[in-house]
Amino acid sequence: MATTSAQHALEEQDGILRPRPLKPSQESRLSAKVEAPSELSSGRSTPLPENAPPSAQSISSARKQIRAQQKHRLFPTVEYAARVSHFDPRSDYADFRGFFVLFWVGLAIMVFTTMLRNIKETGTPIQIRPWALFTVNAVQLGLSDAAMVASSGLNLPMQKMFRRSNGHLRWAKLGMPLHVVFEASWLWLWINWPFMMKWTWTAQVFFTLHTLVLLMKMHSYAFYNGHLSATEDRLCGLDNPENQSTAAVVRYPSSHARLNQITPEKEEDTKATKEETLRQLREDLAMELTSPLGHVTFPQNLTLSNYLDYILCPTLCYELEYPRTPRIQYMELFWKTLAVFGCIFLLTITSEEFIVPVLNDSAGRLSNVYKLSDKALILAETISWLLFPFMVTFLLVFLVIFEYVLGAFAEITCFADRHFYSDWWNSCDWLEFSREWNKPVHHFLHRHVYGASKPYMSRGMSTAITFLISALLHELIMGCITKKLRGYGFVAMMLQIPLVTLQRSKFLRGKSLFNNVCFWISMILGLSIMCALYVLV
């Protein structure tokens, strides 16, 4: 009701009628017509006196006949008003699900025409060659992935050991350095594992992505529980408060924290008595050890079932507990699982029919030319042919990961927070895109990289370090795909920092349409350029 009132007030102010955000039901439209009288009429006729002149009686009779015949006219009256279109920036309408349906219809047409062309050229609707990429290392991949997940479970006994120790193995002493060494050794082993096994690039990409996901999960689990272990030590130490510090509680930054919540809280008011300070400090420490929902308190969470549940939950930031849905919706899980395999099928068709042939043809042509101008022309032509296929590939990868895979795991674990992405397609710069398109990774970087470094350095330096780590991870993924370390992706990601600075300058700030166009052009061009450089150069 508040939104409707505000919309009416805005319409009265500028004299423009905006479309409703959602279409009302038939009943609400009918009731609105009945309850809201016209601005030009009171909705009823004024009765004529008995001694009215014949002219007035004739006019009244004509008005009644016109109103009665209005609904039977072949050309009824059209009502006009000052309105804006649905795509107008001033419109409040936001329901464009039909374009989502159109996207899938377009992909279906692409698959159908591809199958017809294959039947004409080869006699079979689908090429069998790419399917070997998914089956040749399937058994080794499954066993290796299970071993990797099991090895990450060493986190749990290590945290129990750090908590029980009364000496140098406490988290605040040697516990944290030991865990960092364990993380580095674990990462080195499993990143090199696909190269030692000589897998195909599809198996290697899947295994590398899962390795990075587990690494971030392990880091969040260890450092948050380490913080809680130190907090528990301090709370227990206040039982004998003579030699204990009364400094304010250092709260662990949440994934949604703002900058003013990342720094430690200020000291308590010096005017407060020592008893009041100790009582408030104990309450703050106890609150830090208890989950926001109030059902779990550290160390009750240090169990195998809790760790396995965390591994399956579609999040990279560990919490004592998460909001849950009442039950699993099995039909929703079925459709999301089916969509995962459907997207993989479409990705295979797109790469096999529209990407691999272009790259193979360009590689052959480049091997036969020696002039720099000829090579540049072939690269430019290759990039132009890859623009549309990579745009489709990017959208499919986004959907299969953030809508269907994460949605399926959220359904399995009854994970209630399904906000895995926001409206990244409206991004005006790369910093906004990095926040909106991958919420789990953004929350992890904000909590464990930006939030952890913010108390010790400036905001700009913390942002640069966050971009640096993200660029290194992306370069690692590209190296696993192409088995080349060229640094193109790393340089491209680091160049986003000056681009963001330029787009947020006084010359371009506020020009959302122009900045969004620049974002999409750089996105589509960047994907094709990166592929051409990594594969052909």
N, C-alpha and C positions, 0 to 999 in steps of 0.2 A: 504494500500500500504506500510506503514511503517513497519507493522508486517511482510509482505511478504519479503521485502528487508532485514529485520533483520534475517529472517529465512534462506534466500539464503546465507547471509554472514556467518551464523553459519555453514551451510552445506559445504560451500567452505573451512571453516577453519578446520573442523574435517573430511571432506570427507564422511559424512553420510547423506543420504537423509531421511527426516522425513515425515510421512504422513501429509497431509493438515489437519488443524483443522476441516474443513467442506468439504463435497464432492462438487466439482463444478458442475454446470449444464452441460447438454450435449452440449449446444452452446459454453460454455467457454472451454470445453475440445477440441472441434473441432477447435475453433479459436486458442487455444494454440498450437495445432499440426501444424496449417498452419503458424502461425506467428513465432514460435520458431524453427529455423532450427536445424538440428543435429549438435552436436559438432564435428563429424567425417567427415562431408561432407558439401559442400557449398550449396547443394540442387539442383545443375544443372551440367550437363556434359560439359566438355571443348570440343568445336568443333574440329574435326580433319582437318588438312590441306588436300587439294586435292591430294598432292603428298606424303601422308603418306604411309609407307611400308605396305604390306599385313598383316604382323603380328600385327601391331597396329590396323588396321581396323578389324581384327578378334576379338581382345580383346574387342574393343569398341562395336562390334555387340553382343558379348556374355554378356557383362554387361547390355546392353539394354534388351536382352531377359530375363535375370535373374530378373531384376526389374519389367518387365511386368508380369512374371509368379509368383512373390512372393506372391501376394494376392490370387492365386489359389492353393497354396501348401496345402497338407493335414496336414503337420506339419510345420506351420509357425514359424519363428524365434522368440524366447522368449528373451525379453530384461531383463538383469540382472543389478542390481546396488546395492550399499551399502545403505540399508534401515533398519529402525528399525520397530519393530512390534507395533501394536496399544496400547498394554498394557505396552510397555517399558517405564520406567520412563523418558527417553529422548524424548518421542513422544509428539507432540503438539495436538494430536487428543483427543477430549473431548466429543464426542457425543456418549453416551452409552444408549440412550433411549430404545434400544431393550431389555436391561436387566430390565428396568422398566416394559415393556410389559410382559417379562418372569415372573416377580414377580406376576403379576395379573393372568397369565395363571396357575402358580403353585398353587395359592390360589383357582382358579376355580376347578382344579383337586382335591385339598383337600376337597372342599365342595362336589363334585360329589361322591368321594369315601366314604365320611362320610354318605351321603344320602343312598347309596347302602347298607352300613353296617347296618344302622338303619332300612331299609326296611327288611333286612334279620333277624334282631334280634327282632324288635318290630312291624313290619308291617307298620310303618309310616316313611316318609323320614326325618322329622324334629321333634325333641322333643319339646313339647309345654311348658314344665316346666319353662324355663327361661323367657318367654315373660311376665309372670305375674310380674316380677321385674320392667318392664317398664310401666305397666298400673295400678298397684294397688294404687299408690299415685299421679296419673297424675293431677287430678283436684286440690288437695291441693298444689302440687308442682307449678303449673302454677299460682295460686292465690298468694302464698307466694313469688314467684319470682317477680311478678308484684309489690307487696307491697315493697319488698326490693329495687327494682329499683326506685320506687317513693320516698322512704325515702332518697335515695342518692341525690335526687334533692334538699334537704335542703341546699346543698352546695351553690346554686345560691343566695337565699336570704341572707345567711350568708355573702357571699362575698360583696353583695351590702351594707349590714349593716356596715361591716368593712370599706368600702370605704367612705361612707357618714359620718361616725363618725368623730367628731373633738376632741374627748377626749381620754379616756382610751381604747375604743374599736377599735382603729386603729390596723391594722395587726401587726405592729412592736411592739405594747404594749401588750394588752390582747387578740388581735384577734387570734394570733397563738396558745397560750395555750388553748383558748376556743375550737378552731377547733380540736386540738389533743385530748381533752377530748371527743368531739363529735365523732371523729373517733373511739376511744377506746370503747365507749358505743355502737356505731353502730355495731362494729365487735363482741363484746360480745353477743349482742342480736341475730344476725343472724347466728353466729357459733353454738350457743346452740339451735337454733330453730329446726333443724332436729332431735336432740336428744329428745326434748320435744314432737315432733310430732310422734316419733318412726317410722320413714320411713325406707324403704329398703335401702340397701347400695348403690344401683345404684342412687336412688333419692338423697341420702345424699351426694354422691361424686359430682354429677352435681351441687347441690345447694352450696356446699362448694367451689368448683372451681369458680363458678360465684360470690360468695361472695368475694373471694380474688381478682378477676378481678376488681370488682366494688370498692373495697377498694383502690387498686392502682390507679384507675382512679380518685377517689375522692381526694386522696392525691396529685396527680399531678395537678389536676385542682385547688385545694385550694392554694397550695404553689406557683405555678407559678403566679396565679392571685394576691396573696398576695404580691409577689415580684413586680409585675407591679403596684399595688396600692401604695407601698412605693416609687417606681420610679416616679409615677405621682405626689405624694406629694412633692418630691424633685424638680421636674421640675417647679411646680407651685410656690414653695418657692423662686426660683431664680428670680421671678418678683421683689422681694425686696431683692437683694443679699447682703445686708450689713452684716447680721449675719449668712449667709449660708455657708456651707462647700463647698470648691472647689475641694474636693478629686475626683479621677477618678471614673467613673461609675463602679458599680459592676454588671457584666453581669451574667445572670442566665446560668448555664452550660447546653448546649444542649445535647441531647441523644447521639450525635456522637462526642462530644468534646474530645479532647485530654487532657492530664494532664496539659499542659501549658495553656490551656484555662479555667481551672477550678478555678485557683486562681485569686483574683482580680487584675485588671490592676495596673501598677505602677503609681506613682504620675506624674503629668505633669511636663514638664521642667520648672524649676524655672525662667529661663530667659524670658519666655513668659510673655507678659503684662497681667494685670488683665482682660481687655476687651476681649482679645483673648482667655484667659482661660475660661471665662464665656460663650463666644459664642460657643467654642468647646464643653463645658460641656452640654449646652442646646441641641446641635445637637446630642450628644451621648445619652442623656436621651430620646430624641424624637425617635431616632432609636431603642432604647430598647423597647419603647412602641408600635412600629409598626411591623407588621408581616414581615417575610423575603420576601414574595411575594408582599408586599406593598399595599394590599387591605383593611386590617383591622387594626385599631388602638384601643388600650385600652382606654376607657371602652366600646367600641362598641360591644365587644364580650359577655358582660354580659347579654345575652338574653336566653330565654327558648329554642328557636330553635337551638341556638349554642350549648347549653348543651346537648340537645337530639341528635344532630348530633355527638357530641363527644362521647356520650355513645355508639352509634352504630358503630362508626369508629373502625377498628381493630388495635388500638394502645393504649398503656398505658401511653403515655407521651402527655400532653396537649400542643397544640400550638394554636396561634390565628387563623391560617388557614392552610390547607393542600393542596398539589397539587391534582388536580382532573382530571378524565377522562371526555371526552366530553359527554358521555351518558352511560346508562346501557345496557350491552349486555345480553339480556334475555336468549338466548340459553346457554351462558356460565354459567349464574346463575342457569339455570335448571339442567345442567349436574353436577355442583358442589353440588347442593342440593341433587340430586340423589346419588352422590358418598358418601355423608354423611351417608345416610341411608344404602347404601351398605356396608360401612365400619363398621357401628354398627352391621349389620347382621353378618359380618365375625367375628367381635370381640365376638359376642354371641356364634357363632358356635365353635370358638377356645376355649373359656373358658368352655363351657358346655361339649365339647367332649374330650378335652385334658388337662384341668387344674383342674376343679372341681373333676372329678373321681379320679385323682391321689392324691389330697389332702384328699378326704374322705377316700380312702384306707389307706393312711399313718396315718391319725388320728386314725383309728381303730386299726392298728397294734401297734402304739405307746402306746395305752392304755393297751395293753396286755403284754408289756415287761417292765422290771425294771432295767436291766443292762445298764450302760452308754454306753458301746461299742455297744450294740444292737440298742439303740436309735440313736447313731451316724451313724450307718450303714443305718438305715431307712431314716434318714435325707439326707445322701449322695445319696442314691438311688432316693429319691424324687426330689432332686435338679437336678440330671441327667435327669430325665424324664421331668422336666419343662424347660429345656434349650431351646429347639426348640420352644415350644408354646409361651414362653415369648418373644423370639426374634421376632416372627411373631406379637405378641400383641403390642410390643413396636413400630414396624414399622407402624402398622395400626393406633395406637394412634397418632403417629407423623403425618401421612398423613391426618387423619380426622380433626385434629386441625389446623395444620399450612398450609395445602394445600387447604382443602375444606371448613371448617367452616370460617376461616379468609378470604379465597378467596371469599366466598359467601357474607360475610358482606362488603368486599371491593367493590364488584360489586354493592351491594345495595346502598352504600353511594358514589359510584364513586371515591373511595379512590385510588389514582394512585400509591402509593408506595406499591408494593406487595412483598417487600423483607423481608419476615417473617422468613427466615432461610437462612443459607449459607451451604457450603459443609462440614457439621459436620462429615460426614462419613470418611473424611480424617484427622480427629483430631489426634494429637499426644499426647495430655494430656487432663485432665479434665477441665483445665482452658480454653483451646481453644474450647472444646466442649460446655462449658457453654456460650461462646460468640456466637457460630455459630448456635446452634440448636434451640434456642428460642430468636429471635431478640427482640420482644416486651418486654419480661421480662428483658433481658440483658440491653436494653436501659433504662428501668425504674430504675434498680438497679444502673446502671452507673451514671444516672442523679441525682436521689434523695437519694441514700445511699452513694455510693462511692464519687460522686461529692460533696455532701453536707458535708461529713466528711473530705475530703482531705485537706481543708485549716486549719484544727485544729489538725491533727495527721499525722503520717507517712504513706507512701504508703502501707507498709506491714500491718499496723494496719487497714487501710481503707479496704484493701482486705479481711482481716480476719473478719471484721464486716459484710461485704457484704456476705461472705460465711455463717456466723452465721445466719443472717436473712433468707437467702435462705434455710438453713438446717432446721430452725424452721418451715418455711412454708411447706416444704416437709414432715416433721414429722407430722404436723397437718393434711395434706391430708391422710397420711397412717393411722393415728388414726381414721379418719372418715370412711375409707374403712373397717378397721378391728375392729373398736371400741375398740382398745387397744393402750395404750401409753407405748411403750417399749423402744423407743429411738434408735432402730437399724438403722433406716434411718438417724437420726441425726448424729450418730457416723460415719456412712459410708461416709456421705458428708463431715464432718470435716476432715476425713482421706485423703480427696483429696488434702488438702494443702501440707502435707509432700510428697505425691506421685508426685505432680506437681514439687516440689522442687527437688526431686530425678531425674525426667525425664528431667529437665532442667539443671542438673549438667553437668560438663565438660565431664563426662564419657558417658552420654547418649544423650547429645545435638547433633543434626544433624542426628541422626539415625532415620529418619522419618518412615521407614518401620517397624522397630522393635517396636517403640513407638506406631504406629498405631495398630499393632497386640496386644500389651499389652492393649491398650484402648478397643478394641473389646472384648477381653477375659474377662476383668474386667467388661465390660458392661453386657455381656450375663450372666456371673456367678453372678454378683451382683443382677440382677433382680430376678433370681431364688432363691438365698439365702435369699433375703429380704422377698419374698413371703412365703417361707418355715418357716422362723423364726417367722414372724408375725402371721401366721395362726396356726402353730403347736406347738409353744413354748410359 
